[in-house]
Amino acid sequence: CMKRICSGCDLAVKKQGMFDCAFCRTRYPGNDADALAMIQARVLKRDPEAIYYLGMKYFHGHLGLQKDMRRAIELWAEAAELGSIQAL
C-alpha cells in the first residue's frame, strides 16, 4: 500500500512478530519483479508517493530498471504536481 510509518513503530510491530505491512497486512514482495509490480499498481492509481518512489528507482537503476534520468525527472514532476512534498 506504500504507506510509511516511523522506524520506532516499525520496530515495535516486528517485535510483535508481524513482518507484513502494518497498514494493509500485505506481505512484502520477495523479489524485484513483485516489488516493481506493487509500485506500478500504486502509480496507476496516481499515488504521488509511489510515483516519486518509482522515479527514485529509475534514477538509481534499482528493481531491475535501467538507469533513466529523463524518466526519473518526468515521474518526479508528476509526483510534485499531485502533491508529493519529497518530489519538490
Disulfide bonds with the S-S distance in Angstrom:
none
